[in-house]
Amino acid sequence: MFVLMVYDVDVKRVTKVLKIGRKYLNHIQNSVLEGELSPAQYQKLRHEVMKIMDPDHDSVRFYLLRSTKYLTIEKLGVPSRPGDAGAFL
Amino acid sequence: MFVLMVYDVDVKRVTKVLKIGRKYLNHIQNSVLEGELSPAQYQKLRHEVMKIMDPDHDSVRFYLLRSTKYLTIEKLGVPSRPGDAGAFL
């Protein structure tokens, strides 16, 4: 499934959260990652993020798309980082 | 359609881009907005953003979903800002 992860975490934890995210997804934009994951991989990612984040101060959102049939991605401005999944959609 | 907007723009233009985004979408997280728009509304939003952003330095991505049939949003941590569209998905 297609997974989009956006996070808003305290600067103290940003590097750790990004590092976990990049194990599973492509880093597309500041605080935004996306990629294709199996449900099992997603559960692992979610679990690792939950271990690091502070639920009283941080916010992490996952958009899970079981099909990209209805999805279009429009990109304006500078090219995304390497690994941009938009290229195949 | 469901529209998710994520932006990474120079601090000089952040306030303006956010202000435009909020005319059309709900501000959900730092640099993330989402909501339901008609195709015409989306074109207006896109047009206004393009007028403000610097395409050589800024990046704005729109994820357009013509149906939310396959979409799930998982939220971890602090409650989102008011207007969080996740509530009805």
Backbone of each chain as nested JSON, in Angstrom:
{
  "chains": [
    {"id": "A", "residues": [
      {"number": 1, "name": "MET", "atoms": {"N": [0.834, -1.193, 0.0], "CA": [0.0, 0.0, 0.0], "C": [0.872, 1.248, 0.0]}},
      {"number": 2, "name": "PHE", "atoms": {"N": [0.314, 2.334, -0.477], "CA": [1.043, 3.596, -0.528], "C": [0.902, 4.281, 0.834]}},
      {"number": 3, "name": "VAL", "atoms": {"N": [2.035, 4.666, 1.416], "CA": [2.034, 5.286, 2.741], "C": [2.671, 6.667, 2.663]}},
      {"number": 4, "name": "LEU", "atoms": {"N": [1.955, 7.636, 3.187], "CA": [2.485, 8.996, 3.302], "C": [2.577, 9.299, 4.791]}},
      {"number": 5, "name": "MET", "atoms": {"N": [3.738, 9.74, 5.215], "CA": [3.959, 10.042, 6.638], "C": [4.317, 11.508, 6.789]}},
      {"number": 6, "name": "VAL", "atoms": {"N": [3.608, 12.219, 7.635], "CA": [3.95, 13.611, 7.93], "C": [4.104, 13.736, 9.441]}},
      {"number": 7, "name": "TYR", "atoms": {"N": [5.124, 14.447, 9.859], "CA": [5.358, 14.537, 11.302], "C": [5.658, 15.957, 11.741]}},
      {"number": 8, "name": "ASP", "atoms": {"N": [5.309, 16.206, 12.978], "CA": [5.548, 17.495, 13.614], "C": [6.009, 17.146, 15.023]}},
      {"number": 9, "name": "VAL", "atoms": {"N": [7.31, 16.96, 15.169], "CA": [7.834, 16.514, 16.465], "C": [8.853, 17.519, 16.99]}},
      {"number": 10, "name": "ASP", "atoms": {"N": [9.072, 17.46, 18.286], "CA": [10.024, 18.372, 18.912], "C": [11.404, 18.18, 18.297]}},
      {"number": 11, "name": "VAL", "atoms": {"N": [12.137, 19.293, 18.191], "CA": [13.455, 19.282, 17.551], "C": [14.377, 18.227, 18.178]}},
      {"number": 12, "name": "LYS", "atoms": {"N": [14.166, 17.928, 19.444], "CA": [15.0, 16.929, 20.125], "C": [14.84, 15.538, 19.51]}},
      {"number": 13, "name": "ARG", "atoms": {"N": [13.663, 15.276, 18.913], "CA": [13.387, 13.934, 18.391], "C": [13.321, 13.872, 16.859]}},
      {"number": 14, "name": "VAL", "atoms": {"N": [13.501, 15.006, 16.213], "CA": [13.337, 15.046, 14.754], "C": [14.278, 14.079, 14.037]}},
      {"number": 15, "name": "THR", "atoms": {"N": [15.538, 14.092, 14.423], "CA": [16.52, 13.252, 13.731], "C": [16.18, 11.774, 13.879]}},
      {"number": 16, "name": "LYS", "atoms": {"N": [15.757, 11.389, 15.077], "CA": [15.412, 9.981, 15.313], "C": [14.187, 9.549, 14.515]}},
      {"number": 17, "name": "VAL", "atoms": {"N": [13.182, 10.405, 14.517], "CA": [11.95, 10.06, 13.79], "C": [12.229, 9.977, 12.283]}},
      {"number": 18, "name": "LEU", "atoms": {"N": [13.005, 10.919, 11.78], "CA": [13.346, 10.899, 10.357], "C": [14.153, 9.646, 10.005]}},
      {"number": 19, "name": "LYS", "atoms": {"N": [15.062, 9.279, 10.885], "CA": [15.905, 8.095, 10.646], "C": [15.038, 6.826, 10.551]}},
      {"number": 20, "name": "ILE", "atoms": {"N": [14.083, 6.723, 11.433], "CA": [13.167, 5.566, 11.383], "C": [12.363, 5.598, 10.084]}},
      {"number": 21, "name": "GLY", "atoms": {"N": [11.813, 6.774, 9.793], "CA": [11.007, 6.9, 8.58], "C": [11.776, 6.488, 7.34]}},
      {"number": 22, "name": "ARG", "atoms": {"N": [13.039, 6.902, 7.274], "CA": [13.853, 6.606, 6.088], "C": [14.237, 5.141, 5.964]}},
      {"number": 23, "name": "LYS", "atoms": {"N": [14.097, 4.382, 7.04], "CA": [14.323, 2.935, 6.925], "C": [13.257, 2.302, 6.035]}},
      {"number": 24, "name": "TYR", "atoms": {"N": [12.09, 2.942, 5.993], "CA": [10.943, 2.339, 5.306], "C": [10.468, 3.134, 4.09]}},
      {"number": 25, "name": "LEU", "atoms": {"N": [10.674, 4.444, 4.141], "CA": [10.065, 5.323, 3.128], "C": [11.103, 6.254, 2.509]}},
      {"number": 26, "name": "ASN", "atoms": {"N": [10.707, 6.923, 1.45], "CA": [11.565, 7.924, 0.814], "C": [11.273, 9.307, 1.395]}},
      {"number": 27, "name": "HIS", "atoms": {"N": [12.326, 10.028, 1.665], "CA": [12.194, 11.359, 2.236], "C": [11.962, 12.35, 1.091]}},
      {"number": 28, "name": "ILE", "atoms": {"N": [10.77, 12.908, 1.056], "CA": [10.315, 13.672, -0.103], "C": [10.418, 15.165, 0.1]}},
      {"number": 29, "name": "GLN", "atoms": {"N": [10.082, 15.579, 1.278], "CA": [10.065, 17.008, 1.58], "C": [10.309, 17.129, 3.078]}},
      {"number": 30, "name": "ASN", "atoms": {"N": [10.659, 18.31, 3.523], "CA": [10.802, 18.535, 4.951], "C": [9.595, 17.947, 5.712]}},
      {"number": 31, "name": "SER", "atoms": {"N": [9.843, 16.968, 6.59], "CA": [8.786, 16.34, 7.416], "C": [7.784, 15.491, 6.652]}},
      {"number": 32, "name": "VAL", "atoms": {"N": [8.106, 15.119, 5.423], "CA": [7.188, 14.305, 4.622], "C": [7.945, 13.125, 4.001]}},
      {"number": 33, "name": "LEU", "atoms": {"N": [7.419, 11.94, 4.2], "CA": [7.999, 10.75, 3.566], "C": [6.888, 9.968, 2.896]}},
      {"number": 34, "name": "GLU", "atoms": {"N": [7.235, 9.219, 1.86], "CA": [6.223, 8.395, 1.207], "C": [6.857, 7.169, 0.577]}},
      {"number": 35, "name": "GLY", "atoms": {"N": [6.038, 6.172, 0.347], "CA": [6.544, 4.965, -0.302], "C": [5.534, 3.83, -0.254]}},
      {"number": 36, "name": "GLU", "atoms": {"N": [5.932, 2.727, -0.86], "CA": [5.093, 1.525, -0.876], "C": [5.539, 0.594, 0.251]}},
      {"number": 37, "name": "LEU", "atoms": {"N": [4.595, 0.184, 1.08], "CA": [4.918, -0.747, 2.168], "C": [3.887, -1.863, 2.209]}},
      {"number": 38, "name": "SER", "atoms": {"N": [4.319, -2.999, 2.691], "CA": [3.351, -4.054, 2.999], "C": [2.701, -3.687, 4.33]}},
      {"number": 39, "name": "PRO", "atoms": {"N": [1.535, -4.243, 4.631], "CA": [0.926, -3.968, 5.935], "C": [1.867, -4.315, 7.093]}},
      {"number": 40, "name": "ALA", "atoms": {"N": [2.638, -5.378, 6.958], "CA": [3.571, -5.763, 8.026], "C": [4.671, -4.728, 8.208]}},
      {"number": 41, "name": "GLN", "atoms": {"N": [5.195, -4.231, 7.095], "CA": [6.226, -3.182, 7.187], "C": [5.646, -1.923, 7.835]}},
      {"number": 42, "name": "TYR", "atoms": {"N": [4.429, -1.593, 7.453], "CA": [3.803, -0.407, 8.044], "C": [3.66, -0.565, 9.561]}},
      {"number": 43, "name": "GLN", "atoms": {"N": [3.247, -1.721, 10.003], "CA": [3.091, -1.947, 11.447], "C": [4.421, -1.786, 12.171]}},
      {"number": 44, "name": "LYS", "atoms": {"N": [5.5, -2.252, 11.537], "CA": [6.829, -2.102, 12.145], "C": [7.203, -0.627, 12.241]}},
      {"number": 45, "name": "LEU", "atoms": {"N": [6.987, 0.096, 11.156], "CA": [7.293, 1.536, 11.13], "C": [6.511, 2.257, 12.229]}},
      {"number": 46, "name": "ARG", "atoms": {"N": [5.226, 1.99, 12.281], "CA": [4.338, 2.634, 13.252], "C": [4.825, 2.341, 14.684]}},
      {"number": 47, "name": "HIS", "atoms": {"N": [5.194, 1.101, 14.914], "CA": [5.66, 0.662, 16.234], "C": [6.955, 1.407, 16.617]}},
      {"number": 48, "name": "GLU", "atoms": {"N": [7.87, 1.489, 15.677], "CA": [9.143, 2.175, 15.969], "C": [8.937, 3.661, 16.229]}},
      {"number": 49, "name": "VAL", "atoms": {"N": [8.055, 4.268, 15.453], "CA": [7.771, 5.693, 15.657], "C": [7.155, 5.915, 17.039]}},
      {"number": 50, "name": "MET", "atoms": {"N": [6.232, 5.03, 17.42], "CA": [5.559, 5.181, 18.715], "C": [6.53, 5.056, 19.888]}},
      {"number": 51, "name": "LYS", "atoms": {"N": [7.579, 4.278, 19.689], "CA": [8.558, 4.113, 20.767], "C": [9.381, 5.387, 20.986]}},
      {"number": 52, "name": "ILE", "atoms": {"N": [9.578, 6.145, 19.919], "CA": [10.443, 7.34, 19.988], "C": [9.661, 8.609, 20.312]}},
      {"number": 53, "name": "MET", "atoms": {"N": [8.475, 8.749, 19.726], "CA": [7.758, 10.015, 19.848], "C": [7.201, 10.235, 21.258]}},
      {"number": 54, "name": "ASP", "atoms": {"N": [6.954, 11.499, 21.587], "CA": [6.3, 11.836, 22.841], "C": [4.849, 12.167, 22.487]}},
      {"number": 55, "name": "PRO", "atoms": {"N": [3.919, 11.278, 22.837], "CA": [2.529, 11.474, 22.399], "C": [1.86, 12.705, 22.989]}},
      {"number": 56, "name": "ASP", "atoms": {"N": [2.464, 13.286, 24.025], "CA": [1.891, 14.493, 24.617], "C": [2.355, 15.77, 23.911]}},
      {"number": 57, "name": "HIS", "atoms": {"N": [3.385, 15.651, 23.092], "CA": [3.924, 16.849, 22.437], "C": [4.057, 16.715, 20.928]}},
      {"number": 58, "name": "ASP", "atoms": {"N": [4.195, 15.506, 20.433], "CA": [4.461, 15.305, 19.007], "C": [3.203, 14.843, 18.282]}},
      {"number": 59, "name": "SER", "atoms": {"N": [3.225, 15.023, 16.98], "CA": [2.117, 14.567, 16.141], "C": [2.688, 13.881, 14.898]}},
      {"number": 60, "name": "VAL", "atoms": {"N": [2.218, 12.678, 14.64], "CA": [2.622, 11.96, 13.425], "C": [1.356, 11.444, 12.758]}},
      {"number": 61, "name": "ARG", "atoms": {"N": [1.231, 11.68, 11.463], "CA": [0.056, 11.216, 10.714], "C": [0.502, 10.31, 9.58]}},
      {"number": 62, "name": "PHE", "atoms": {"N": [-0.242, 9.23, 9.442], "CA": [-0.015, 8.324, 8.324], "C": [-1.26, 8.313, 7.448]}},
      {"number": 63, "name": "TYR", "atoms": {"N": [-1.061, 8.521, 6.147], "CA": [-2.144, 8.383, 5.171], "C": [-1.885, 7.074, 4.448]}},
      {"number": 64, "name": "LEU", "atoms": {"N": [-2.791, 6.143, 4.596], "CA": [-2.613, 4.812, 4.035], "C": [-3.569, 4.63, 2.865]}},
      {"number": 65, "name": "LEU", "atoms": {"N": [-3.004, 4.297, 1.72], "CA": [-3.833, 4.12, 0.521], "C": [-3.702, 2.691, 0.02]}},
      {"number": 66, "name": "ARG", "atoms": {"N": [-4.765, 1.951, 0.133], "CA": [-4.706, 0.549, -0.297], "C": [-4.644, 0.436, -1.818]}},
      {"number": 67, "name": "SER", "atoms": {"N": [-5.019, 1.5, -2.504], "CA": [-4.865, 1.552, -3.958], "C": [-4.563, 2.983, -4.361]}},
      {"number": 68, "name": "THR", "atoms": {"N": [-3.722, 3.158, -5.365], "CA": [-3.419, 4.518, -5.832], "C": [-4.242, 4.867, -7.077]}},
      {"number": 69, "name": "LYS", "atoms": {"N": [-5.26, 4.025, -7.297], "CA": [-6.142, 4.2, -8.458], "C": [-6.693, 5.625, -8.589]}},
      {"number": 70, "name": "TYR", "atoms": {"N": [-7.059, 6.222, -7.456], "CA": [-7.687, 7.541, -7.509], "C": [-6.727, 8.677, -7.137]}},
      {"number": 71, "name": "LEU", "atoms": {"N": [-5.45, 8.356, -7.056], "CA": [-4.469, 9.338, -6.581], "C": [-3.71, 10.03, -7.705]}},
      {"number": 72, "name": "THR", "atoms": {"N": [-3.591, 11.336, -7.591], "CA": [-2.707, 12.117, -8.453], "C": [-1.835, 12.973, -7.542]}},
      {"number": 73, "name": "ILE", "atoms": {"N": [-0.556, 13.078, -7.881], "CA": [0.323, 13.947, -7.103], "C": [0.784, 15.077, -8.011]}},
      {"number": 74, "name": "GLU", "atoms": {"N": [0.553, 16.304, -7.558], "CA": [1.017, 17.462, -8.335], "C": [2.137, 18.141, -7.566]}},
      {"number": 75, "name": "LYS", "atoms": {"N": [3.249, 18.339, -8.25], "CA": [4.427, 18.897, -7.596], "C": [4.749, 20.25, -8.196]}},
      {"number": 76, "name": "LEU", "atoms": {"N": [4.815, 21.257, -7.361], "CA": [5.186, 22.595, -7.824], "C": [6.545, 22.971, -7.235]}},
      {"number": 77, "name": "GLY", "atoms": {"N": [7.348, 23.637, -8.027], "CA": [8.604, 24.16, -7.51], "C": [9.784, 23.247, -7.684]}},
      {"number": 78, "name": "VAL", "atoms": {"N": [10.715, 23.339, -6.739], "CA": [11.975, 22.614, -6.862], "C": [11.735, 21.109, -6.88]}},
      {"number": 79, "name": "PRO", "atoms": {"N": [12.592, 20.389, -7.607], "CA": [12.435, 18.935, -7.657], "C": [12.508, 18.342, -6.253]}},
      {"number": 80, "name": "SER", "atoms": {"N": [11.759, 17.279, -6.066], "CA": [11.776, 16.628, -4.764], "C": [13.115, 15.935, -4.558]}},
      {"number": 81, "name": "ARG", "atoms": {"N": [13.282, 15.449, -3.364], "CA": [14.508, 14.717, -3.04], "C": [14.553, 13.421, -3.834]}},
      {"number": 82, "name": "PRO", "atoms": {"N": [15.725, 12.834, -3.937], "CA": [15.828, 11.552, -4.631], "C": [14.908, 10.529, -3.968]}},
      {"number": 83, "name": "GLY", "atoms": {"N": [14.338, 9.696, -4.768], "CA": [13.447, 8.676, -4.207], "C": [11.998, 9.098, -4.269]}},
      {"number": 84, "name": "ASP", "atoms": {"N": [11.751, 10.205, -4.899], "CA": [10.394, 10.726, -5.033], "C": [9.487, 9.699, -5.716]}},
      {"number": 85, "name": "ALA", "atoms": {"N": [8.475, 9.265, -4.991], "CA": [7.598, 8.224, -5.536], "C": [6.648, 8.771, -6.588]}},
      {"number": 86, "name": "GLY", "atoms": {"N": [6.508, 10.082, -6.613], "CA": [5.569, 10.69, -7.561], "C": [5.865, 10.306, -9.006]}},
      {"number": 87, "name": "ALA", "atoms": {"N": [7.103, 9.978, -9.256], "CA": [7.518, 9.681, -10.63], "C": [6.764, 8.506, -11.234]}},
      {"number": 88, "name": "PHE", "atoms": {"N": [6.36, 7.548, -10.398], "CA": [5.69, 6.388, -10.974], "C": [4.186, 6.44, -10.829]}},
      {"number": 89, "name": "LEU", "atoms": {"N": [3.653, 7.549, -10.372], "CA": [2.189, 7.629, -10.2], "C": [1.568, 8.432, -11.342]}}
    ]},
    {"id": "B", "residues": [
      {"number": 1, "name": "MET", "atoms": {"N": [-13.186, 16.44, -4.274], "CA": [-12.104, 15.492, -4.048], "C": [-11.324, 15.867, -2.786]}},
      {"number": 2, "name": "PHE", "atoms": {"N": [-10.647, 14.858, -2.244], "CA": [-9.856, 15.086, -1.038], "C": [-8.487, 15.616, -1.451]}},
      {"number": 3, "name": "VAL", "atoms": {"N": [-8.084, 16.748, -0.859], "CA": [-6.802, 17.368, -1.213], "C": [-5.921, 17.466, 0.029]}},
      {"number": 4, "name": "LEU", "atoms": {"N": [-4.706, 16.999, -0.108], "CA": [-3.709, 17.138, 0.947], "C": [-2.603, 18.013, 0.37]}},
      {"number": 5, "name": "MET", "atoms": {"N": [-2.247, 19.052, 1.093], "CA": [-1.208, 19.981, 0.631], "C": [-0.068, 19.995, 1.64]}},
      {"number": 6, "name": "VAL", "atoms": {"N": [1.145, 19.769, 1.154], "CA": [2.316, 19.873, 2.032], "C": [3.279, 20.857, 1.384]}},
      {"number": 7, "name": "TYR", "atoms": {"N": [3.856, 21.715, 2.18], "CA": [4.743, 22.724, 1.591], "C": [6.035, 22.864, 2.369]}},
      {"number": 8, "name": "ASP", "atoms": {"N": [7.043, 23.267, 1.636], "CA": [8.366, 23.509, 2.202], "C": [8.854, 24.782, 1.504]}},
      {"number": 9, "name": "VAL", "atoms": {"N": [8.525, 25.912, 2.094], "CA": [8.842, 27.19, 1.452], "C": [9.706, 28.039, 2.362]}},
      {"number": 10, "name": "ASP", "atoms": {"N": [10.402, 28.973, 1.771], "CA": [11.274, 29.859, 2.533], "C": [10.457, 30.602, 3.592]}},
      {"number": 11, "name": "VAL", "atoms": {"N": [11.099, 30.832, 4.724], "CA": [10.417, 31.463, 5.854], "C": [9.775, 32.801, 5.454]}},
      {"number": 12, "name": "LYS", "atoms": {"N": [10.348, 33.456, 4.455], "CA": [9.795, 34.753, 4.003], "C": [8.396, 34.602, 3.412]}},
      {"number": 13, "name": "ARG", "atoms": {"N": [8.093, 33.4, 2.895], "CA": [6.806, 33.211, 2.223], "C": [5.848, 32.272, 2.967]}},
      {"number": 14, "name": "VAL", "atoms": {"N": [6.308, 31.741, 4.115], "CA": [5.497, 30.75, 4.837], "C": [4.121, 31.29, 5.211]}},
      {"number": 15, "name": "THR", "atoms": {"N": [4.096, 32.493, 5.773], "CA": [2.828, 33.049, 6.247], "C": [1.846, 33.236, 5.092]}},
      {"number": 16, "name": "LYS", "atoms": {"N": [2.354, 33.719, 3.953], "CA": [1.473, 33.933, 2.806], "C": [0.939, 32.617, 2.248]}},
      {"number": 17, "name": "VAL", "atoms": {"N": [1.813, 31.636, 2.122], "CA": [1.378, 30.339, 1.578], "C": [0.349, 29.697, 2.514]}},
      {"number": 18, "name": "LEU", "atoms": {"N": [0.616, 29.76, 3.808], "CA": [-0.331, 29.196, 4.77], "C": [-1.67, 29.922, 4.706]}},
      {"number": 19, "name": "LYS", "atoms": {"N": [-1.628, 31.223, 4.556], "CA": [-2.858, 32.011, 4.5], "C": [-3.707, 31.601, 3.285]}},
      {"number": 20, "name": "ILE", "atoms": {"N": [-3.058, 31.413, 2.157], "CA": [-3.787, 30.959, 0.97], "C": [-4.358, 29.567, 1.209]}},
      {"number": 21, "name": "GLY", "atoms": {"N": [-3.515, 28.683, 1.727], "CA": [-3.971, 27.31, 1.98], "C": [-5.195, 27.273, 2.869]}},
      {"number": 22, "name": "ARG", "atoms": {"N": [-5.202, 28.128, 3.894], "CA": [-6.309, 28.13, 4.852], "C": [-7.6, 28.706, 4.289]}},
      {"number": 23, "name": "LYS", "atoms": {"N": [-7.506, 29.4, 3.167], "CA": [-8.743, 29.865, 2.529], "C": [-9.537, 28.685, 1.979]}},
      {"number": 24, "name": "TYR", "atoms": {"N": [-8.83, 27.599, 1.686], "CA": [-9.457, 26.458, 1.004], "C": [-9.467, 25.169, 1.836]}},
      {"number": 25, "name": "LEU", "atoms": {"N": [-8.464, 25.045, 2.723], "CA": [-8.258, 23.764, 3.414], "C": [-8.125, 23.981, 4.923]}},
      {"number": 26, "name": "ASN", "atoms": {"N": [-8.176, 22.877, 5.654], "CA": [-7.973, 22.933, 7.099], "C": [-6.494, 22.715, 7.423]}},
      {"number": 27, "name": "HIS", "atoms": {"N": [-5.994, 23.522, 8.323], "CA": [-4.596, 23.416, 8.724], "C": [-4.482, 22.325, 9.786]}},
      {"number": 28, "name": "ILE", "atoms": {"N": [-3.817, 21.251, 9.425], "CA": [-3.834, 20.03, 10.233], "C": [-2.577, 19.858, 11.061]}},
      {"number": 29, "name": "GLN", "atoms": {"N": [-1.476, 20.207, 10.474], "CA": [-0.189, 20.02, 11.144], "C": [0.749, 21.07, 10.546]}},
      {"number": 30, "name": "ASN", "atoms": {"N": [1.855, 21.3, 11.191], "CA": [2.861, 22.194, 10.643], "C": [3.122, 21.853, 9.163]}},
      {"number": 31, "name": "SER", "atoms": {"N": [2.845, 22.807, 8.268], "CA": [3.085, 22.638, 6.821], "C": [2.185, 21.615, 6.134]}},
      {"number": 32, "name": "VAL", "atoms": {"N": [1.091, 21.22, 6.764], "CA": [0.172, 20.241, 6.175], "C": [-1.259, 20.762, 6.278]}},
      {"number": 33, "name": "LEU", "atoms": {"N": [-1.958, 20.762, 5.133], "CA": [-3.378, 21.125, 5.137], "C": [-4.148, 20.071, 4.372]}},
      {"number": 34, "name": "GLU", "atoms": {"N": [-5.422, 19.915, 4.708], "CA": [-6.219, 18.946, 3.975], "C": [-7.68, 19.359, 3.96]}},
      {"number": 35, "name": "GLY", "atoms": {"N": [-8.424, 18.83, 3.007], "CA": [-9.844, 19.121, 2.956], "C": [-10.479, 18.665, 1.66]}},
      {"number": 36, "name": "GLU", "atoms": {"N": [-11.778, 18.872, 1.571], "CA": [-12.529, 18.507, 0.372], "C": [-12.67, 19.732, -0.527]}},
      {"number": 37, "name": "LEU", "atoms": {"N": [-12.283, 19.606, -1.771], "CA": [-12.41, 20.718, -2.723], "C": [-13.021, 20.215, -4.019]}},
      {"number": 38, "name": "SER", "atoms": {"N": [-13.712, 21.112, -4.698], "CA": [-14.125, 20.815, -6.066], "C": [-12.901, 21.001, -6.96]}},
      {"number": 39, "name": "PRO", "atoms": {"N": [-12.904, 20.409, -8.15], "CA": [-11.776, 20.638, -9.06], "C": [-11.55, 22.131, -9.326]}},
      {"number": 40, "name": "ALA", "atoms": {"N": [-12.62, 22.915, -9.416], "CA": [-12.472, 24.353, -9.666], "C": [-11.799, 25.047, -8.488]}},
      {"number": 41, "name": "GLN", "atoms": {"N": [-12.194, 24.68, -7.279], "CA": [-11.556, 25.267, -6.093], "C": [-10.081, 24.906, -6.046]}},
      {"number": 42, "name": "TYR", "atoms": {"N": [-9.783, 23.655, -6.38], "CA": [-8.383, 23.232, -6.378], "C": [-7.563, 24.051, -7.375]}},
      {"number": 43, "name": "GLN", "atoms": {"N": [-8.111, 24.287, -8.55], "CA": [-7.379, 25.074, -9.544], "C": [-7.108, 26.492, -9.055]}},
      {"number": 44, "name": "LYS", "atoms": {"N": [-8.086, 27.055, -8.339], "CA": [-7.885, 28.392, -7.772], "C": [-6.77, 28.379, -6.734]}},
      {"number": 45, "name": "LEU", "atoms": {"N": [-6.823, 27.418, -5.846], "CA": [-5.8, 27.283, -4.806], "C": [-4.413, 27.16, -5.439]}},
      {"number": 46, "name": "ARG", "atoms": {"N": [-4.315, 26.255, -6.393], "CA": [-3.044, 25.991, -7.073], "C": [-2.513, 27.282, -7.731]}},
      {"number": 47, "name": "HIS", "atoms": {"N": [-3.417, 27.999, -8.365], "CA": [-3.061, 29.236, -9.045], "C": [-2.535, 30.277, -8.05]}},
      {"number": 48, "name": "GLU", "atoms": {"N": [-3.227, 30.421, -6.936], "CA": [-2.803, 31.405, -5.924], "C": [-1.45, 31.033, -5.322]}},
      {"number": 49, "name": "VAL", "atoms": {"N": [-1.26, 29.751, -5.082], "CA": [0.022, 29.293, -4.521], "C": [1.155, 29.586, -5.5]}},
      {"number": 50, "name": "MET", "atoms": {"N": [0.898, 29.309, -6.777], "CA": [1.941, 29.522, -7.786], "C": [2.339, 30.993, -7.925]}},
      {"number": 51, "name": "LYS", "atoms": {"N": [1.387, 31.871, -7.645], "CA": [1.689, 33.301, -7.738], "C": [2.633, 33.758, -6.62]}},
      {"number": 52, "name": "ILE", "atoms": {"N": [2.535, 33.083, -5.456], "CA": [3.314, 33.496, -4.281], "C": [4.654, 32.771, -4.179]}},
      {"number": 53, "name": "MET", "atoms": {"N": [4.666, 31.483, -4.501], "CA": [5.877, 30.699, -4.254], "C": [7.005, 31.052, -5.219]}},
      {"number": 54, "name": "ASP", "atoms": {"N": [8.223, 30.75, -4.801], "CA": [9.382, 30.903, -5.682], "C": [9.753, 29.494, -6.176]}},
      {"number": 55, "name": "PRO", "atoms": {"N": [9.465, 29.201, -7.444], "CA": [9.655, 27.835, -7.931], "C": [11.108, 27.361, -7.927]}},
      {"number": 56, "name": "ASP", "atoms": {"N": [12.033, 28.31, -7.776], "CA": [13.448, 27.918, -7.725], "C": [13.897, 27.536, -6.317]}},
      {"number": 57, "name": "HIS", "atoms": {"N": [13.083, 27.87, -5.329], "CA": [13.503, 27.607, -3.949], "C": [12.473, 26.854, -3.125]}},
      {"number": 58, "name": "ASP", "atoms": {"N": [11.216, 26.962, -3.482], "CA": [10.159, 26.369, -2.667], "C": [9.635, 25.088, -3.3]}},
      {"number": 59, "name": "SER", "atoms": {"N": [8.99, 24.292, -2.48], "CA": [8.368, 23.051, -2.954], "C": [6.973, 22.931, -2.344]}},
      {"number": 60, "name": "VAL", "atoms": {"N": [5.984, 22.711, -3.197], "CA": [4.614, 22.484, -2.718], "C": [4.089, 21.235, -3.409]}},
      {"number": 61, "name": "ARG", "atoms": {"N": [3.524, 20.33, -2.651], "CA": [2.981, 19.095, -3.222], "C": [1.505, 18.981, -2.888]}},
      {"number": 62, "name": "PHE", "atoms": {"N": [0.745, 18.591, -3.881], "CA": [-0.686, 18.331, -3.677], "C": [-0.953, 16.857, -3.953]}},
      {"number": 63, "name": "TYR", "atoms": {"N": [-1.59, 16.201, -3.019], "CA": [-2.051, 14.83, -3.215], "C": [-3.559, 14.924, -3.439]}},
      {"number": 64, "name": "LEU", "atoms": {"N": [-3.995, 14.527, -4.601], "CA": [-5.406, 14.662, -4.977], "C": [-6.04, 13.282, -5.022]}},
      {"number": 65, "name": "LEU", "atoms": {"N": [-7.093, 13.121, -4.259], "CA": [-7.772, 11.826, -4.217], "C": [-9.201, 11.985, -4.706]}},
      {"number": 66, "name": "ARG", "atoms": {"N": [-9.475, 11.393, -5.842], "CA": [-10.825, 11.526, -6.4], "C": [-11.844, 10.708, -5.607]}},
      {"number": 67, "name": "SER", "atoms": {"N": [-11.362, 9.752, -4.809], "CA": [-12.225, 9.003, -3.908], "C": [-11.427, 8.653, -2.663]}},
      {"number": 68, "name": "THR", "atoms": {"N": [-12.067, 8.685, -1.511], "CA": [-11.371, 8.301, -0.284], "C": [-11.681, 6.853, 0.095]}},
      {"number": 69, "name": "LYS", "atoms": {"N": [-12.245, 6.131, -0.86], "CA": [-12.619, 4.73, -0.649], "C": [-11.472, 3.886, -0.079]}},
      {"number": 70, "name": "TYR", "atoms": {"N": [-10.262, 4.119, -0.565], "CA": [-9.129, 3.286, -0.143], "C": [-8.237, 3.973, 0.89]}},
      {"number": 71, "name": "LEU", "atoms": {"N": [-8.723, 5.094, 1.414], "CA": [-7.875, 5.891, 2.32], "C": [-8.191, 5.645, 3.788]}},
      {"number": 72, "name": "THR", "atoms": {"N": [-7.136, 5.471, 4.58], "CA": [-7.24, 5.451, 6.035], "C": [-6.217, 6.451, 6.56]}},
      {"number": 73, "name": "ILE", "atoms": {"N": [-6.601, 7.219, 7.574], "CA": [-5.658, 8.143, 8.195], "C": [-5.427, 7.682, 9.623]}},
      {"number": 74, "name": "GLU", "atoms": {"N": [-4.169, 7.477, 9.962], "CA": [-3.841, 7.094, 11.345], "C": [-3.101, 8.25, 11.993]}},
      {"number": 75, "name": "LYS", "atoms": {"N": [-3.601, 8.648, 13.145], "CA": [-3.026, 9.804, 13.833], "C": [-2.413, 9.367, 15.15]}},
      {"number": 76, "name": "LEU", "atoms": {"N": [-1.15, 9.668, 15.338], "CA": [-0.475, 9.358, 16.597], "C": [-0.118, 10.669, 17.301]}},
      {"number": 77, "name": "GLY", "atoms": {"N": [-0.262, 10.655, 18.619], "CA": [0.188, 11.804, 19.397], "C": [-0.877, 12.831, 19.642]}},
      {"number": 78, "name": "VAL", "atoms": {"N": [-0.449, 14.067, 19.75], "CA": [-1.347, 15.15, 20.146], "C": [-2.473, 15.325, 19.126]}},
      {"number": 79, "name": "PRO", "atoms": {"N": [-3.641, 15.731, 19.618], "CA": [-4.77, 15.942, 18.708], "C": [-4.405, 16.958, 17.639]}},
      {"number": 80, "name": "SER", "atoms": {"N": [-4.94, 16.763, 16.478], "CA": [-4.68, 17.695, 15.386], "C": [-5.369, 19.022, 15.677]}},
      {"number": 81, "name": "ARG", "atoms": {"N": [-5.06, 19.968, 14.83], "CA": [-5.678, 21.269, 14.976], "C": [-7.174, 21.173, 14.671]}},
      {"number": 82, "name": "PRO", "atoms": {"N": [-7.958, 22.158, 15.09], "CA": [-9.388, 22.146, 14.769], "C": [-9.587, 22.071, 13.255]}},
      {"number": 83, "name": "GLY", "atoms": {"N": [-10.59, 21.379, 12.852], "CA": [-10.852, 21.269, 11.426], "C": [-10.256, 20.024, 10.829]}},
      {"number": 84, "name": "ASP", "atoms": {"N": [-9.721, 19.171, 11.667], "CA": [-9.113, 17.92, 11.227], "C": [-10.121, 17.077, 10.454]}},
      {"number": 85, "name": "ALA", "atoms": {"N": [-9.814, 16.842, 9.181], "CA": [-10.745, 16.114, 8.331], "C": [-10.759, 14.624, 8.646]}},
      {"number": 86, "name": "GLY", "atoms": {"N": [-9.722, 14.164, 9.342], "CA": [-9.629, 12.726, 9.644], "C": [-10.856, 12.21, 10.37]}},
      {"number": 87, "name": "ALA", "atoms": {"N": [-11.529, 13.1, 11.065], "CA": [-12.663, 12.683, 11.88], "C": [-13.776, 12.034, 11.057]}},
      {"number": 88, "name": "PHE", "atoms": {"N": [-13.927, 12.469, 9.812], "CA": [-15.036, 11.899, 9.043], "C": [-14.593, 10.81, 8.089]}},
      {"number": 89, "name": "LEU", "atoms": {"N": [-13.361, 10.412, 8.162], "CA": [-12.876, 9.365, 7.249], "C": [-12.839, 8.026, 7.965]}}
    ]}
  ]
}
